[in-house]
Amino acid sequence: MSDIKFAKELDLKGLACPMPVVKVSKGIKEIEEGQVLKAVTTDRGSLSDMPAWAETSGNEIVETVEGDDEFTFYIKRTAT
């Protein structure tokens, strides 16, 4: 369990590609620059989709936690 402080959490369990990235893209705009968004998904494709999105959007994945059937991403808003 991560001890990273986050400003917003998105429960994206059960959503298939591309919806987790679409929801994170919207959600990241609802927090301030420098804050962290926590996103929990069950879509295995997110393991490659989230880093690709972060790189193209200019945001930073601080940590990725892989569970049995869940993947948790802590994403810092670094883009305006």
Buried (B, 14 or more C-beta within 10 A) or exposed (E): EEEEEBBBEBEBEEBEBBBBBEBBEEBBEEBEEEBBBBBBBBBEBBEEBBBEBBEEBEBBBBEBBEEEEEBBBBBBBEEE
